Amino acid sequence: MIDQPVCLTLIVPHRLRDEVFDYLTEQSDLVSGFTAAQGSGHGTEVRLLTAAERVKGHADQTIVQVVLSGTDASRLLDRLRVSFAGTKLVYWTIPVTERGAID
């Protein structure tokens, strides 16, 4: 059976951004690189932690995406659950049907 690649997306609160970046960089046996972008969290499940977020009505977040094998994604999630317990990081995975680089 082939271990299909997935895209693991993490929604990271602004206050944890640098810590998560450092952590992912340290997981070099699983993570060869990742992409990050600014995001705004909206909805009843989103915690607005600062006065500025409450005024704006959304949480400042970072969207982190990592493409890796499904097995490695599971291993990384297990590690994240231990290292970031209680932080309410949101994640999901989706299958990657094709990947490459345009030269």
C-alpha positions, 0 to 999 in steps of 0.5 A: 500500500502506498502512503499517500501525501496529505496537506496538514493545516494548522491554525495557530494563535498569534501568540504561539506563532514563533513557538510553533515555527521553531517546533516544526523546524526542529521536527526535521525527521518529519517536516522538510519545510512548511508554508505560513500565512496570516489569517483571521479567525471568526466564529463561536469557537474562536477565542478572542484573547486580547482587547484588540481582537475583541474590538476587531471581532476576530482573532489574529491567527497564522495558517501553517501548511505542511505536505508530508506522508499520511503516516508522518502527519499522524506522527507529527500530530501525536507530537503536537498533542504532547508539546502543545496540550491545552492550546486548542490548536485546530488542524485538518488534513486533506489528500494531496493528489499531485505536487511538484515544482514549476521550473 
